[in-house]
């Protein structure tokens, strides 16, 4: 089976982005299939292709994957119009690839929602099986966040969502809420499967060389957040709790924010203005370096803005990285991930927008390292037993293969 795989933010392990698409492609190769990956480039991704762009793109074999990379740069810090324009240009470029490449099934993954466009074209113009993976519900999430308010834009996005769902032979949702959201749009549940983000147990199971950023002492409790510093992440809540800890005189707790994003300069400015010295801002790091960092961390922070649509409608990479590293997780919103933490007793769940409760949890973690260690062991057990990415990738490969096989039979 030849899979045309479209993911705008594809990265190999040398980058600082999520590895879901890389791991899924590698699993498909292991099962004897061929994968052509189509992507753009971003500030934190690395495709592994070294030669320069020619005619706006470059192509090469990367660890068995045939990668087509377009010279369309993306960064979280870009404004809304610039990002939208990049999304549309990438979709058009992918349509051209979908019309000329040789493949048996096309697989596209969000975000952005425009990832569905080449799948729609392939489905209706070339009669190719189309599998659509939904990582976030659009336009529900940007509407709930207040990022997009224009009713015309929201209507157009809703129409694209509906057409993408109805055109796809099969769909994948990364969380229970996403699966439910797809079904609410009239898609029969027999066509939808949940394949959440997972834990790279093999990568995090390797020997690590633990390190701590400058400003974090050996005896400090180190709580780490990894990921984008954007509106969805709500990292002002972290500065609120950091200020609360300073008021309490807890100089033995450090919060490390790894990543970049549109709001990072503002967060840094606030920290300087308010004299918040217990938060360490650090540039993004590659996956191997992140494994070593989490090897020295005491706690992982799963932080999002208090938007109810997030509670069951997201499946963040960072959460699963924390579990794979055997680190307890502190989450600041309810939902399906919080339920896992509570049931498995592998971290802390605090109410949204409650700096005092957040600070209380960090103090408990700092004061009872034995319990923290036990939580970490249970987190790693959860990673192995329920979220091993190898098992999830096998499920993904089977779902894509079934889509191609059923269409071929028709």
VEXDREN-2710 file (C-alpha; in Angstrom, 1 decimal):
% VEXDREN-2710
k/r/px/py/pz
1/UNK/0.0/0.0/0.0
2/UNK/1.3/3.5/-0.9
3/UNK/0.2/6.2/1.5
4/UNK/0.2/9.9/0.6
5/UNK/0.5/11.4/4.1
6/UNK/-0.1/15.2/4.4
7/UNK/1.0/16.9/7.6
8/UNK/2.0/20.6/7.5
9/UNK/4.2/20.4/10.6
10/UNK/5.9/17.0/10.1
11/UNK/9.2/16.6/11.9
12/UNK/11.8/14.0/12.5
13/UNK/13.3/13.4/16.0
14/UNK/16.0/16.0/15.3
15/UNK/13.3/18.8/15.6
16/UNK/11.5/20.1/18.6
17/UNK/8.0/19.3/17.3
18/UNK/5.7/16.4/17.9
19/UNK/6.7/13.0/16.4
20/UNK/3.3/11.4/15.9
21/UNK/3.4/11.6/12.1
22/UNK/7.0/10.4/11.9
23/UNK/6.2/7.4/14.2
24/UNK/3.1/6.5/12.3
25/UNK/5.0/6.6/9.0
26/UNK/7.8/4.5/10.5
27/UNK/5.2/1.9/11.6
28/UNK/3.6/1.8/8.2
29/UNK/7.1/1.1/6.7
30/UNK/7.6/-1.7/9.2
31/UNK/4.3/-3.3/8.0
32/UNK/5.7/-3.2/4.4
33/UNK/3.9/-0.1/3.1
34/UNK/5.4/2.9/1.4
35/UNK/4.9/6.5/2.6
36/UNK/5.2/9.8/0.8
37/UNK/5.1/12.7/3.4
38/UNK/4.1/16.1/2.3
39/UNK/4.9/19.0/4.7
40/UNK/5.8/22.7/5.1
41/UNK/8.6/23.9/7.3
42/UNK/8.3/25.5/10.7
43/UNK/10.6/27.1/13.3
44/UNK/10.7/24.0/15.5
45/UNK/10.5/21.2/12.9
46/UNK/13.3/19.4/11.1
47/UNK/12.4/17.2/8.1
48/UNK/16.0/15.8/7.6
49/UNK/16.3/17.1/4.1
50/UNK/19.6/19.1/3.7
51/UNK/19.6/20.2/0.1
52/UNK/18.3/23.7/-0.8
53/UNK/14.8/24.4/-2.0
54/UNK/14.3/24.5/-5.8
55/UNK/11.1/25.9/-7.3
56/UNK/9.6/26.3/-3.8
57/UNK/10.1/22.7/-2.6
58/UNK/12.6/20.0/-2.0
59/UNK/12.4/16.2/-1.9
60/UNK/14.4/13.4/-0.4
61/UNK/14.4/10.1/1.4
62/UNK/14.5/10.4/5.2
63/UNK/14.7/7.2/7.1
64/UNK/12.7/5.4/4.5
65/UNK/10.1/8.1/4.1
66/UNK/9.8/9.9/0.8
67/UNK/9.5/13.5/2.0
68/UNK/8.2/16.5/-0.1
69/UNK/8.8/19.7/1.8
70/UNK/7.4/23.0/0.6
71/UNK/9.2/26.3/1.4
72/UNK/6.3/27.6/3.4
73/UNK/7.4/28.7/6.8
74/UNK/5.2/28.7/9.8
75/UNK/5.7/29.9/13.4
76/UNK/3.3/30.2/16.3
77/UNK/4.4/33.9/16.6
78/UNK/3.0/34.7/13.2
79/UNK/-0.2/36.8/13.0
80/UNK/-3.6/35.3/12.2
81/UNK/-3.7/36.6/8.6
82/UNK/-0.1/35.4/7.8
83/UNK/-0.9/31.9/9.3
84/UNK/-4.1/31.7/7.3
85/UNK/-2.3/32.6/4.1
86/UNK/0.3/30.0/4.7
87/UNK/-2.3/27.4/5.4
88/UNK/-4.1/28.1/2.1
89/UNK/-0.9/28.1/0.1
90/UNK/0.1/24.8/1.6
91/UNK/-3.3/23.3/0.8
92/UNK/-3.1/24.4/-2.8
93/UNK/0.5/22.9/-3.1
94/UNK/-0.8/19.6/-1.6
95/UNK/-3.7/19.5/-4.1
96/UNK/-1.1/19.6/-6.9
97/UNK/0.7/16.7/-5.3
98/UNK/-2.5/14.8/-4.8
99/UNK/-3.4/15.2/-8.4
100/UNK/-0.1/13.9/-9.8
101/UNK/1.5/11.4/-7.3
102/UNK/1.0/7.7/-7.4
103/UNK/-0.6/6.4/-4.3
104/UNK/-3.3/4.0/-3.0
105/UNK/-4.8/6.1/-0.1
106/UNK/-4.5/9.7/1.0
107/UNK/-4.2/10.5/4.7
108/UNK/-4.4/14.1/5.9
109/UNK/-4.1/15.4/9.5
110/UNK/-5.0/18.7/11.1
111/UNK/-4.3/21.3/12.2
112/UNK/-5.0/23.4/10.2
113/UNK/-8.5/22.5/9.0
114/UNK/-7.4/23.3/5.4
115/UNK/-5.5/20.0/5.5
116/UNK/-8.8/18.4/4.4
117/UNK/-8.8/20.2/1.0
118/UNK/-6.3/17.9/-0.8
119/UNK/-8.1/14.9/0.6
120/UNK/-11.4/16.2/-0.7
121/UNK/-9.9/16.7/-4.1
122/UNK/-8.3/13.3/-4.2
123/UNK/-11.5/11.7/-3.1
124/UNK/-13.7/13.3/-5.7
125/UNK/-11.4/13.9/-8.7
126/UNK/-9.2/10.8/-8.5
127/UNK/-11.5/8.4/-6.5
128/UNK/-8.8/7.8/-4.0
129/UNK/-9.6/6.5/-0.5
130/UNK/-9.4/9.4/2.0
131/UNK/-8.7/9.1/5.7
132/UNK/-9.0/12.3/7.7
133/UNK/-7.4/12.7/11.1
134/UNK/-8.8/15.4/13.4
135/UNK/-6.5/16.8/16.1
136/UNK/-8.7/19.7/17.1
137/UNK/-12.3/20.6/16.5
138/UNK/-12.5/23.5/14.1
139/UNK/-14.1/26.0/14.1
140/UNK/-15.4/25.1/17.6
141/UNK/-12.1/25.7/19.4
142/UNK/-11.1/29.1/17.8
143/UNK/-14.7/30.2/18.3
144/UNK/-14.7/29.2/21.9
145/UNK/-11.3/31.0/22.5
146/UNK/-12.6/34.1/20.8
147/UNK/-9.7/34.0/18.2
148/UNK/-12.1/34.1/15.3
149/UNK/-15.4/36.0/15.6
150/UNK/-16.2/36.9/12.0
151/UNK/-19.5/35.0/11.2
152/UNK/-18.6/34.7/7.6
153/UNK/-15.2/33.1/8.3
154/UNK/-16.8/30.8/10.9
155/UNK/-19.5/29.7/8.4
156/UNK/-16.9/29.0/5.8
157/UNK/-14.8/27.0/8.3
158/UNK/-17.8/25.0/9.4
159/UNK/-18.7/24.2/5.8
160/UNK/-15.1/23.0/5.1
161/UNK/-15.3/20.9/8.3
162/UNK/-18.6/19.3/7.1
163/UNK/-17.3/18.6/3.6
164/UNK/-14.1/17.1/4.9
165/UNK/-15.9/14.8/7.3
166/UNK/-18.5/13.7/4.7
167/UNK/-15.8/13.2/2.0
168/UNK/-13.5/11.0/4.1
169/UNK/-14.0/7.3/3.9
170/UNK/-12.8/7.0/7.5
171/UNK/-11.9/9.4/10.2
172/UNK/-9.6/9.4/13.3
173/UNK/-10.1/11.5/16.4
174/UNK/-7.4/12.0/18.9
175/UNK/-9.6/12.3/22.0
176/UNK/-13.1/11.2/23.1
177/UNK/-14.4/14.7/22.7
178/UNK/-13.1/14.9/19.1
179/UNK/-14.8/11.6/18.2
180/UNK/-18.0/12.9/19.7
181/UNK/-17.7/16.2/17.8
182/UNK/-17.2/14.4/14.5
183/UNK/-20.3/12.2/15.2
184/UNK/-22.4/15.3/16.0
185/UNK/-21.8/16.5/12.5
186/UNK/-23.7/13.5/11.2
187/UNK/-20.9/11.0/10.6
188/UNK/-21.7/7.4/11.6
189/UNK/-19.5/6.2/14.4
190/UNK/-18.6/3.1/12.4
191/UNK/-16.5/5.4/10.3
192/UNK/-14.7/7.0/13.2
193/UNK/-12.0/5.6/15.5
194/UNK/-10.1/7.1/18.4
195/UNK/-6.3/6.9/18.2
196/UNK/-4.9/9.3/20.8
197/UNK/-1.5/10.8/20.9
198/UNK/0.8/8.2/22.6
199/UNK/3.9/7.6/24.6
200/UNK/7.2/7.0/22.8
201/UNK/8.1/4.3/25.4
202/UNK/11.1/3.2/23.4
203/UNK/12.6/6.6/23.1
204/UNK/12.1/7.6/26.7
205/UNK/13.3/4.1/27.8
206/UNK/16.8/4.8/26.6
207/UNK/19.7/5.9/28.8
208/UNK/19.4/9.6/29.6
209/UNK/21.9/12.3/30.4
210/UNK/19.8/14.4/32.8
211/UNK/20.3/18.2/32.7
212/UNK/18.8/21.2/34.3
213/UNK/18.6/24.7/32.8
214/UNK/20.7/27.5/34.3
215/UNK/18.9/28.9/37.3
216/UNK/17.6/25.5/38.6
217/UNK/19.6/24.0/41.5
218/UNK/20.0/20.3/42.2
219/UNK/17.8/20.3/45.2
220/UNK/15.0/22.4/43.6
221/UNK/11.7/20.9/42.6
222/UNK/11.7/21.4/38.8
223/UNK/8.3/21.5/37.2
224/UNK/8.5/21.6/33.4
225/UNK/6.1/22.8/30.7
226/UNK/7.0/22.0/27.1
227/UNK/5.2/23.4/24.1
228/UNK/3.8/26.5/22.4
229/UNK/3.4/29.8/24.3
230/UNK/0.2/30.9/22.6
231/UNK/-3.3/31.9/23.6
232/UNK/-4.5/28.3/24.0
233/UNK/-1.8/27.5/26.5
234/UNK/-2.9/30.1/29.1
235/UNK/0.6/30.4/30.6
236/UNK/-0.3/33.5/32.5
237/UNK/-1.6/31.0/35.1
238/UNK/1.9/29.7/35.5
239/UNK/3.2/33.2/36.3
240/UNK/0.3/33.7/38.7
241/UNK/1.3/30.6/40.7
242/UNK/5.0/31.5/40.5
243/UNK/4.2/34.9/42.1
244/UNK/2.1/33.1/44.7
245/UNK/5.0/30.8/45.6
246/UNK/7.3/33.8/45.9
247/UNK/4.9/35.4/48.3
248/UNK/5.0/32.2/50.4
249/UNK/8.8/32.2/50.4
250/UNK/9.2/28.9/48.5
251/UNK/12.5/29.5/46.9
252/UNK/13.0/25.7/46.4
253/UNK/10.5/25.4/43.5
254/UNK/11.4/26.3/39.9
255/UNK/9.1/26.3/36.9
256/UNK/10.7/25.8/33.5
257/UNK/8.9/26.8/30.3
258/UNK/10.4/25.2/27.2
259/UNK/9.2/26.5/23.8
260/UNK/8.3/29.5/21.8
261/UNK/5.2/31.3/20.7
262/UNK/3.4/34.6/20.0
263/UNK/2.9/35.3/23.7
264/UNK/6.3/34.4/25.0
265/UNK/7.8/38.0/24.8
266/UNK/4.8/39.3/26.8
267/UNK/5.2/36.6/29.4
268/UNK/8.9/37.4/29.8
269/UNK/8.1/41.1/30.0
270/UNK/5.6/40.4/32.8
271/UNK/8.0/38.2/34.7
272/UNK/10.6/41.0/34.6
273/UNK/8.1/43.7/35.5
274/UNK/6.7/41.7/38.5
275/UNK/10.1/40.4/39.7
276/UNK/9.1/36.8/39.1
277/UNK/12.4/35.0/39.3
278/UNK/11.3/31.4/39.8
279/UNK/10.3/30.9/36.2
280/UNK/12.9/29.9/33.7
281/UNK/12.2/30.6/30.0
282/UNK/14.1/28.3/27.7
283/UNK/14.2/27.9/23.9
284/UNK/12.7/24.8/22.3
285/UNK/14.9/21.7/22.4
286/UNK/15.1/18.6/20.1
287/UNK/13.3/15.4/21.2
288/UNK/16.5/13.7/22.3
289/UNK/17.5/16.7/24.4
290/UNK/13.9/16.8/25.8
291/UNK/14.2/13.2/26.9
292/UNK/17.3/14.2/28.9
293/UNK/15.6/17.2/30.4
294/UNK/12.6/15.3/31.6
295/UNK/15.0/12.8/33.1
296/UNK/16.0/15.6/35.5
297/UNK/12.5/17.0/36.0
298/UNK/10.3/16.2/39.0
299/UNK/6.9/17.1/37.5
300/UNK/5.3/17.8/34.1
301/UNK/2.8/20.6/33.7
302/UNK/-0.2/20.1/31.4
303/UNK/-1.5/23.7/31.2
304/UNK/-4.3/25.1/29.0
305/UNK/-6.5/28.2/29.0
306/UNK/-9.8/27.6/30.8
307/UNK/-11.9/26.9/27.8
308/UNK/-14.5/24.1/28.3
309/UNK/-14.0/22.9/24.7
310/UNK/-10.5/21.8/25.7
311/UNK/-11.6/19.5/28.5
312/UNK/-12.4/16.5/26.2
313/UNK/-11.3/18.0/22.8
314/UNK/-7.5/17.9/23.0
315/UNK/-4.8/15.3/23.1
316/UNK/-1.5/17.2/23.8
317/UNK/1.8/15.6/23.0
318/UNK/3.4/17.0/26.1
319/UNK/1.1/15.0/28.4
320/UNK/2.2/11.7/26.9
321/UNK/5.8/12.7/27.0
322/UNK/5.6/13.3/30.7
323/UNK/4.0/9.9/31.2
324/UNK/6.6/8.2/29.0
325/UNK/9.4/9.8/31.1
326/UNK/7.9/8.5/34.3
327/UNK/7.0/12.0/35.6
328/UNK/3.9/12.9/37.5
329/UNK/1.6/15.4/35.8
330/UNK/-0.1/18.5/37.2
331/UNK/-3.1/19.5/35.1
332/UNK/-5.1/22.7/35.6
333/UNK/-8.4/21.8/33.9
334/UNK/-10.9/19.0/34.1
335/UNK/-11.6/16.4/31.4
336/UNK/-10.5/13.1/30.1
337/UNK/-6.8/13.5/30.9
338/UNK/-7.6/14.8/34.4
339/UNK/-9.7/11.7/34.9
340/UNK/-6.7/9.5/34.1
341/UNK/-4.5/11.3/36.5
342/UNK/-7.1/11.0/39.3
343/UNK/-7.9/7.3/38.7
344/UNK/-4.3/6.3/38.2
345/UNK/-3.0/8.5/41.0
346/UNK/-0.2/9.7/38.9
347/UNK/-0.2/13.5/39.5
348/UNK/-2.3/16.4/40.6
349/UNK/-5.5/18.0/39.3
350/UNK/-6.1/21.6/40.2
351/UNK/-9.1/23.8/39.4
352/UNK/-8.7/26.3/36.5
353/UNK/-7.6/29.8/37.4
354/UNK/-6.8/28.9/41.0
355/UNK/-3.3/30.0/41.7
356/UNK/-3.5/29.1/45.4
357/UNK/-4.5/25.5/44.7
358/UNK/-1.8/25.2/42.0
359/UNK/0.8/26.5/44.5
360/UNK/-0.5/24.1/47.1
361/UNK/0.0/21.1/44.8
362/UNK/3.6/22.2/43.9
363/UNK/4.3/22.6/47.6
364/UNK/3.0/19.1/48.3
365/UNK/5.2/17.7/45.5
366/UNK/8.3/19.5/46.9
367/UNK/7.6/18.4/50.5
368/UNK/6.9/14.7/49.8
369/UNK/9.4/13.4/47.2
370/UNK/8.6/9.7/48.1
371/UNK/5.0/10.1/47.0
372/UNK/6.1/12.0/44.0
373/UNK/8.3/9.2/43.0
374/UNK/5.5/6.7/43.4
375/UNK/3.3/8.9/41.2
376/UNK/6.0/8.9/38.5
377/UNK/6.1/5.1/38.6
378/UNK/2.4/4.9/38.1
379/UNK/2.6/7.4/35.3
380/UNK/5.1/5.3/33.4
381/UNK/3.0/2.2/34.0
382/UNK/0.1/4.0/32.4
383/UNK/2.2/4.9/29.5
384/UNK/3.2/1.3/28.9
385/UNK/-0.1/-0.3/29.4
386/UNK/-2.5/2.1/27.7
387/UNK/-0.6/4.6/25.6
388/UNK/2.3/2.9/24.0
389/UNK/2.6/4.6/20.6
390/UNK/3.7/1.4/19.0
391/UNK/0.4/-0.2/19.8
392/UNK/-1.5/2.9/18.8
393/UNK/0.4/3.1/15.5
394/UNK/-0.5/-0.5/14.7
395/UNK/-4.1/0.5/15.1
396/UNK/-3.6/3.5/12.9
397/UNK/-2.0/1.4/10.1
398/UNK/-4.8/-1.1/10.3
399/UNK/-7.5/1.6/10.0
400/UNK/-5.8/3.3/7.0
401/UNK/-5.3/-0.1/5.3
402/UNK/-9.0/-1.0/5.9
403/UNK/-10.0/2.3/4.2
404/UNK/-7.9/1.4/1.1
405/UNK/-9.0/-2.2/1.0
406/UNK/-12.8/-1.4/1.3
407/UNK/-12.6/1.2/-1.5
408/UNK/-10.6/-1.2/-3.7
409/UNK/-13.3/-3.9/-3.2
410/UNK/-16.0/-1.4/-4.2
END
